Amino acid sequence: MADWTPADMPDLEGTTVVVTGANSGLGFEGTRAFARRGATVVMACRSVDRGEHAATEIRESAAADPDSDPDLDLDVRKCDLASLDSIRSFAEGLSADYDAVDVLCNNAGVMAIPRSETEDGFETQFGVNHLGHFALTGRLFDLLLTADGIDGKSAARSAASSRTGSGAARIVTQSSGAHEQGEMDFADLNWEESYGKWKAYGRSKLANLLFAYELQRRIDAADLGVRSVACHPGYADTDLQMRTARESGNPLMTVGMRLANAVFGQDAAVGVEPMLYAATADVDGGAYVEPGGFMNMRGHPTIGRSNDASYDRADARRLWEYSTEATGVTFPFGSEESLDP
Ligand SMILES: NC(=O)c1ccc[n+]([C@@H]2O[C@H](COP(=O)([O-])OP(=O)(O)OC[C@H]3O[C@@H](n4cnc5c(N)ncnc54)[C@H](OP(=O)(O)O)[C@@H]3O)[C@@H](O)[C@H]2O)c1
């Protein structure tokens, strides 16, 4: 298990994988890995220019590598998670052009930026990291339901598993170890009374987990085969920390973050392994995949456990209700009554 690497991924020919934030960091490396295994990867990016630039880089690196198929299937599309309209347009476009989505990777994110609001008036970290992905998942759910899934392609999948039927799609939600610093305050989810940029990041990442686990409970209650799996990358050297520094306006923070990334950050190609594992390996719905190395901050993927707050069912249900009301997006299953108390 500790030695799992992307080389263990199954053949993904014929599958469709959607990756949010595909132009940078973990999303970029995830896109590259899925595409090299033969998947069609829909690169959901807030900037189509940056997405196309990233797609070109991925294609060029494949063309220069004798071990890679040079003809990667990449489809760059606009999806700004800070806009419910953009999410709706993206989902409508996908429904028009695709029959099914086998894997949705809810990966994009922002970290510890000064308070701002999305187009719809949500505090940006909560709005992009959680609410945007909630809305996107709901809007893509019909496409996920019609998918054959990775397991339809993989002979390695055990037919004995009763929890997850073969031929099922997956939703992978990228959280962070920072969820442990998150606290749900349902009286001020939009951070209007007070704002701490790190606290807001922690809460958005806790919300990712509450959502991922609640989604699995609702899927199970509706007896659907789809799996919702959560993961975190440990500490990876990406633009996430550099954007935090840029937006702080403090040049010293840029120097500090660059240094910290160089010393402590693992390569994004390794940081993305928990997401790749959650998307393609033999893993149960509701699992939490994390790096198995030093302090779960680096190394190859393993199954772990997030903090107790992330498994709080009452908070998860409240968050689901709030998110439904805030985004206006409903899922095609699961009334509250159908869930265990
Ligand atoms: N790197 C780490 O050590 C670490 C640790 C724990 C968790 N994570 C999580 O990993 C995920 C990926 O982060 P990363 O490290 O790969 O950072 P990154 O290199 O900064 O990538 C973040 C991606 O999210 C996109 N994004 C930001 N706002 C968006 C919006 N409104 N709509 C759509 N996309 C948007 C960015 O697009 P632009 O390029 O256009 O800004 C970028 O493609 C995040 O959810 C983060 O919380 C990372």
PDBQT file of the ligand as one rigid body, heavy atoms in Angstrom, charges set to zero:
ROOT
HETATM    1  N1  LIG A 401      -0.151  22.436  -2.165  1.00  0.00    +0.000 N 
HETATM    2  C1  LIG A 401      -0.372  21.987  -0.933  1.00  0.00    +0.000 C 
HETATM    3  O1  LIG A 401       0.554  21.800  -0.119  1.00  0.00    +0.000 OA
HETATM    4  C2  LIG A 401      -1.775  21.675  -0.505  1.00  0.00    +0.000 A 
HETATM    5  C3  LIG A 401      -1.957  21.193   0.793  1.00  0.00    +0.000 A 
HETATM    6  C4  LIG A 401      -3.243  20.866   1.202  1.00  0.00    +0.000 A 
HETATM    7  C5  LIG A 401      -4.300  20.998   0.326  1.00  0.00    +0.000 A 
HETATM    8  N2  LIG A 401      -4.106  21.487  -0.939  1.00  0.00    +0.000 N 
HETATM    9  C6  LIG A 401      -5.275  21.634  -1.813  1.00  0.00    +0.000 C 
HETATM   10  O2  LIG A 401      -4.969  21.197  -3.112  1.00  0.00    +0.000 OA
HETATM   11  C7  LIG A 401      -5.823  21.849  -4.059  1.00  0.00    +0.000 C 
HETATM   12  C8  LIG A 401      -5.015  22.286  -5.269  1.00  0.00    +0.000 C 
HETATM   13  O3  LIG A 401      -4.081  23.266  -4.865  1.00  0.00    +0.000 OA
HETATM   14  P1  LIG A 401      -2.616  23.396  -5.473  1.00  0.00    +0.000 P 
HETATM   15  O4  LIG A 401      -1.690  23.168  -4.349  1.00  0.00    +0.000 OA
HETATM   16  O5  LIG A 401      -2.474  22.611  -6.707  1.00  0.00    +0.000 OA
HETATM   17  O6  LIG A 401      -2.586  24.964  -5.775  1.00  0.00    +0.000 OA
HETATM   18  P2  LIG A 401      -2.441  25.803  -7.131  1.00  0.00    +0.000 P 
HETATM   19  O7  LIG A 401      -1.227  25.387  -7.867  1.00  0.00    +0.000 OA
HETATM   20  O8  LIG A 401      -2.569  27.228  -6.702  1.00  0.00    +0.000 OA
HETATM   21  O9  LIG A 401      -3.729  25.373  -7.949  1.00  0.00    +0.000 OA
HETATM   22  C9  LIG A 401      -5.001  25.814  -7.567  1.00  0.00    +0.000 C 
HETATM   23  C10 LIG A 401      -5.917  25.734  -8.752  1.00  0.00    +0.000 C 
HETATM   24  O10 LIG A 401      -7.223  26.184  -8.354  1.00  0.00    +0.000 OA
HETATM   25  C11 LIG A 401      -7.660  27.105  -9.319  1.00  0.00    +0.000 C 
HETATM   26  N3  LIG A 401      -8.653  28.049  -8.843  1.00  0.00    +0.000 N 
HETATM   27  C12 LIG A 401      -8.518  29.052  -7.941  1.00  0.00    +0.000 A 
HETATM   28  N4  LIG A 401      -9.647  29.757  -7.866  1.00  0.00    +0.000 NA
HETATM   29  C13 LIG A 401     -10.521  29.203  -8.739  1.00  0.00    +0.000 A 
HETATM   30  C14 LIG A 401     -11.844  29.495  -9.139  1.00  0.00    +0.000 A 
HETATM   31  N5  LIG A 401     -12.500  30.561  -8.675  1.00  0.00    +0.000 N 
HETATM   32  N6  LIG A 401     -12.425  28.715 -10.069  1.00  0.00    +0.000 NA
HETATM   33  C15 LIG A 401     -11.769  27.665 -10.594  1.00  0.00    +0.000 A 
HETATM   34  N7  LIG A 401     -10.512  27.348 -10.281  1.00  0.00    +0.000 NA
HETATM   35  C16 LIG A 401      -9.901  28.124  -9.358  1.00  0.00    +0.000 A 
HETATM   36  C17 LIG A 401      -6.401  27.826  -9.755  1.00  0.00    +0.000 C 
HETATM   37  O11 LIG A 401      -6.625  28.540 -10.964  1.00  0.00    +0.000 OA
HETATM   38  P3  LIG A 401      -5.688  29.808 -11.338  1.00  0.00    +0.000 P 
HETATM   39  O12 LIG A 401      -4.360  29.236 -11.727  1.00  0.00    +0.000 OA
HETATM   40  O13 LIG A 401      -6.422  30.433 -12.450  1.00  0.00    +0.000 OA
HETATM   41  O14 LIG A 401      -5.602  30.650 -10.097  1.00  0.00    +0.000 OA
HETATM   42  C18 LIG A 401      -5.480  26.649  -9.897  1.00  0.00    +0.000 C 
HETATM   43  O15 LIG A 401      -5.689  25.996 -11.124  1.00  0.00    +0.000 OA
HETATM   44  C19 LIG A 401      -6.503  22.972  -3.287  1.00  0.00    +0.000 C 
HETATM   45  O16 LIG A 401      -7.847  22.588  -3.007  1.00  0.00    +0.000 OA
HETATM   46  C20 LIG A 401      -5.718  23.072  -1.996  1.00  0.00    +0.000 C 
HETATM   47  O17 LIG A 401      -6.506  23.510  -0.918  1.00  0.00    +0.000 OA
HETATM   48  C21 LIG A 401      -2.866  21.830  -1.358  1.00  0.00    +0.000 A 
ENDROOT
TORSDOF 0
